[in-house]
Amino acid sequence: MADSTSTRRAADAASAELGDVTADHRLSSKKFALHFAEMVVAMAVGMVVLHPLWMFVLDAAGAATLMHNPYTGALIMATNMTVAMSAWMRFRGHRWRPIVEMGAAMYVPFLVLFVPLGLELIDSRALMLWGHLLMLPAMAIAMLLRPRAYANC
């Protein structure tokens, strides 16, 4: 009996060393979903707080029209969300690589949609709507690449 217990402990230790999920360190879908929701809230805070700052700076520089251009406006919006979400992720203890991956999830939907916008297949309202909606699955994909980083916090 003692031999099987020590064998099991050795297997658990080896499993933990390899990064496998053990009974003590199960991934939590609730924590995963909560972390997702926290990042969405951080994105919204970024949009609300940083938008007026951009307007002030661009207006002072005589470049307020950049905010109304669909391309630069979308990139500014993605930046606002990325800055706030990155700060929140860093506060939560994430390393830089997942933060950069999540930041890419903010920009990639817009960058992809710039093609149909440029071809006049969609308008600027569709760009903003679909850009924001597609961020959610892009974020989920980034999170699923590193489930332990998001479900064990």
C-alpha positions as CSV (number, residue, x, y, z in Angstrom):
1,M,0.0,0.0,0.0
2,A,2.8,2.4,0.9
3,D,4.5,1.5,-2.4
4,S,1.4,2.4,-4.5
5,T,1.0,5.7,-2.5
6,S,4.6,6.7,-3.2
7,T,4.2,5.8,-6.8
8,R,1.1,7.9,-7.1
9,R,2.8,10.8,-5.4
10,A,5.7,10.5,-7.8
11,A,3.3,10.4,-10.8
12,D,1.5,13.5,-9.4
13,A,4.8,15.4,-9.0
14,A,5.9,14.5,-12.5
15,S,2.5,15.5,-13.8
16,A,2.6,18.8,-12.0
17,E,6.1,19.4,-13.3
18,L,4.9,18.9,-16.8
19,G,2.1,21.3,-16.3
20,D,-0.7,18.8,-16.3
21,V,-3.9,19.6,-14.3
22,T,-4.1,17.6,-11.1
23,A,-7.0,17.3,-8.7
24,D,-5.7,20.1,-6.6
25,H,-5.2,22.5,-9.6
26,R,-8.3,22.0,-11.7
27,L,-9.1,24.7,-14.2
28,S,-12.1,26.7,-13.1
29,S,-14.6,27.7,-15.8
30,K,-16.1,30.2,-13.4
31,K,-12.7,31.9,-12.9
32,F,-12.1,31.8,-16.6
33,A,-15.5,33.5,-17.3
34,L,-15.0,36.0,-14.5
35,H,-11.5,36.9,-15.9
36,F,-13.1,37.4,-19.4
37,A,-15.8,39.6,-17.9
38,E,-13.1,41.6,-16.0
39,M,-11.2,42.3,-19.2
40,V,-14.4,43.4,-21.0
41,V,-15.1,45.8,-18.2
42,A,-11.5,47.1,-18.4
43,M,-12.0,47.6,-22.1
44,A,-15.1,49.6,-21.5
45,V,-13.4,51.7,-18.9
46,G,-10.6,52.4,-21.3
47,M,-13.0,53.6,-24.0
48,V,-14.9,55.9,-21.6
49,V,-11.8,57.3,-19.8
50,L,-9.3,57.6,-22.7
51,H,-11.7,58.9,-25.4
52,P,-12.0,62.4,-24.0
53,L,-8.2,62.5,-23.5
54,W,-7.7,61.6,-27.2
55,M,-10.2,64.3,-28.2
56,F,-8.4,66.9,-26.1
57,V,-4.9,66.0,-27.5
58,L,-6.1,65.7,-31.1
59,D,-8.0,68.9,-30.9
60,A,-5.0,70.7,-29.4
61,A,-2.8,69.4,-32.2
62,G,-5.3,70.4,-34.8
63,A,-6.0,66.8,-35.8
64,A,-9.5,66.2,-34.4
65,T,-10.6,64.8,-37.7
66,L,-8.5,61.7,-37.1
67,M,-11.0,60.6,-34.5
68,H,-13.7,60.7,-37.2
69,N,-11.8,58.8,-39.8
70,P,-13.0,55.2,-39.7
71,Y,-9.5,53.8,-39.9
72,T,-7.7,55.9,-37.3
73,G,-10.9,56.1,-35.2
74,A,-11.0,52.3,-35.0
75,L,-7.3,52.1,-34.1
76,I,-7.6,54.7,-31.4
77,M,-10.6,52.8,-30.0
78,A,-8.6,49.6,-30.0
79,T,-5.7,51.4,-28.3
80,N,-8.0,52.7,-25.6
81,M,-9.3,49.2,-24.9
82,T,-5.8,47.7,-25.1
83,V,-4.2,50.1,-22.7
84,A,-6.8,49.6,-20.0
85,M,-7.1,45.8,-20.4
86,S,-3.3,45.5,-20.4
87,A,-3.1,47.5,-17.2
88,W,-5.7,45.2,-15.6
89,M,-3.9,42.1,-16.8
90,R,-0.6,43.3,-15.5
91,F,-2.3,44.1,-12.2
92,R,-3.7,40.5,-12.2
93,G,-0.1,39.2,-12.5
94,H,0.0,38.2,-16.2
95,R,3.3,38.1,-18.0
96,W,3.9,40.2,-21.1
97,R,3.3,37.5,-23.7
98,P,-0.4,36.9,-22.9
99,I,-0.9,40.7,-22.6
100,V,0.5,41.2,-26.1
101,E,-1.6,38.3,-27.4
102,M,-4.7,39.8,-25.8
103,G,-3.8,43.2,-27.3
104,A,-3.6,41.6,-30.7
105,A,-7.2,40.4,-30.2
106,M,-8.2,44.0,-29.9
107,Y,-6.6,45.1,-33.2
108,V,-6.9,42.0,-35.5
109,P,-10.7,42.2,-36.0
110,F,-10.4,45.9,-37.1
111,L,-7.4,45.2,-39.3
112,V,-9.3,42.4,-41.0
113,L,-12.4,44.5,-41.5
114,F,-10.3,47.4,-43.1
115,V,-10.3,45.3,-46.3
116,P,-14.1,45.2,-46.8
117,L,-14.3,48.8,-45.6
118,G,-11.7,49.8,-48.3
119,L,-13.6,47.9,-50.9
120,E,-16.8,49.7,-49.8
121,L,-18.5,46.4,-48.9
122,I,-19.2,47.7,-45.4
123,D,-19.5,51.2,-43.9
124,S,-17.9,52.8,-40.9
125,R,-20.8,51.8,-38.6
126,A,-20.5,48.2,-39.6
127,L,-16.7,48.4,-39.0
128,M,-17.2,49.6,-35.5
129,L,-20.1,47.1,-34.8
130,W,-18.3,44.0,-36.2
131,G,-14.9,45.1,-35.0
132,H,-16.2,45.2,-31.4
133,L,-18.2,42.0,-31.7
134,L,-15.4,40.0,-33.3
135,M,-13.1,41.1,-30.4
136,L,-15.0,38.8,-28.1
137,P,-14.2,35.5,-29.9
138,A,-10.7,36.8,-30.6
139,M,-10.3,37.3,-26.8
140,A,-11.7,33.9,-26.1
141,I,-9.3,32.3,-28.5
142,A,-6.3,34.1,-26.9
143,M,-7.5,32.9,-23.5
144,L,-8.0,29.3,-24.7
145,L,-4.4,29.3,-25.9
146,R,-3.3,29.7,-22.2
147,P,-6.2,28.4,-20.1
148,R,-4.1,28.1,-16.9
149,A,-3.2,31.8,-17.1
150,Y,-6.9,32.7,-17.0
151,A,-8.6,30.0,-15.1
152,N,-6.3,29.8,-12.1
153,C,-6.3,33.4,-11.1
